[in-house]
Amino acid sequence: MNETFVGIDIASKKIDVYIDSIDKHLTLERSQEGIDKLIEYFQDLNISLVVMEATGGYESFVACTLNALNYHVSVTNPRKVRNYARALGKLAKTDEIDSKILASFARNVQPMKSSFINKEHVKLKKLVRRRNDLLLMLRMERNHLYIEEDTDLQENIHDLLDTIEDKLNEVEIKIQEIININEKLSTKAALIESMPGAGKVLSSTLLAELPELGMLSEIKVTALVGLAPYNCDSGLMRGKRKIFGGRSKVREVLYMVSLVAIRHNPKIQKFYQKLCSNAKPKKVAIVACMRKILLTLNSMIKNSQTWILNYFNT
């Protein structure tokens, strides 16, 4: 039976589906009823891969439902798909065209299947991102309080700060509940937190935003996070290596953890000082520490080793 690749363009209330082996376009509701109708078309086909773009959460229901039915699903960065379309000379953009481009992208590029597409992981990811939103609100209101002189407004800000802190505590409790009741998540969290300088914020962020940790090679995991230095050479010109792309939310937390580890983790501190003594700029040294922490955690989880037992090469 011929392989079939499917592209799904997702909107808030509908999905546009293109099934390449039968040249079929469908427009369905983004609901369980719509998914049930889609599965009817899938029954007699050899579905190799279903590709959809990350759309800020709209894709979660569709991806989780198809994954639960054992279909291979890849949730892909929209920028990659758009660049692919431009390379093919496809500049027009409609929902139907997008679904066909996604199916073509699935067949010709065959992106990696997305890891841990299930409702539990989606909820954890949403809670972690909600915590980030609340922390940002907390920081903004504290800044307002710092410059505010009116006592009535100060009282108003204090009330809001109390509310935000209460909601932040609620979210933290729910995050830990999800991790604690899942054996795999709790085991990975314990391994991550065994590293000096790493805590619950790092572990929950990595579990939510980087579920592939421990399953990829060093090159792939650094590229996925956006910590791989890329060449910038042309002819005789040799430019500076730069990092870009990847999962910014993971990098943000790794940056803060690196600053703590440089002060309190003897191994990271020694590594950082060695780089600085070799005339590396401090910013470059910090990024190198971020990469070292990421690769060490990747190795620890892959080998199920805590920090004490893990080999760390400085």
Steps between C-alpha positions, in 0.01 A plus 500: 500500500632845408619726779269789582607837638249742647518875552264672743461878512337594830285801583301583814181324389591290196774290346596467135639157416679380188557126446761473227459136386134551404532872418223582746436833675268514800369785713384378840410640841779514757305271730470134589231464234736643239781267606263201484415588139871533420572154646240352265712617205815364666368145553595353161822701460860437603556824693876554541502849649262782587651850507350815646644835604536625856219754531525615860284222642227439241694198374514328841156334487550364147858384565414329830195324356686364196800401711274309740378303196864408420543724196844655456458874547752780455423851628734716295639852522292717259813681382647175364183428304481854361866485391427166335205654314714792381766257378231333286387839370164471678432856611120492515353419841156360575390229742465245218839589351662485843366149563645383166836661581499324839432163333783563251728603789408178680585281198822671390649621829348242738553697822556313824193377685420732789570353841247450780195636323244422769254698708710475815806649331293774335353597839848509658624721216206738540553523876873573460424774249229637730759516778727701269213742427429546871869558577509767230190667646655483847818669377304773321287582804804508729662747261183712513507490880863609504425828320149567634468767770123521537395298807160401356664361186764328710225321691335402172829355369558311826154341469575395142841364600336285769253363245772420246712327765202287607433397139871430450500266801193321363671445165820376668299245702324372186833470313648291780186285523529405130871419539458305826224268375694408184789263573700590188464874558584478869809287428627746238428794732702338780796445266491862380469641852799295620724747313618785730335823381205324338159514665132440442464787250767349274371144535136590429601721206712226343228239553242727337700672227767237422349151541765368255773554762689175553392350168710705256868526412705797622488669159123462464407615850720814480355585159145442627548743788692751285837472671695359205752753361455534123771598254479833318770463233511603137803476272801625691285668764470322835219645706411451865311186595150580617210321664143560387159338475393216725284501812537840658310413819754226578792735429356767731491261796841348417647852498377572853610156621846557349541825694419314823717200410801720422490614864389185681590198285877432527515310170318770300695771681832339404382459140393866482824629652704289257319657204545853637869438562530403134376850405147391411243780542279450805186472289660224290613323820146513644353351181764227515392428860137482386599248236710301750210484748259390227731227371577378851129475583438324168768244590374460858145424384615276215709292743266538804785645708485767767744790505734334753541189283506688172830557323566870440796585279636849564 
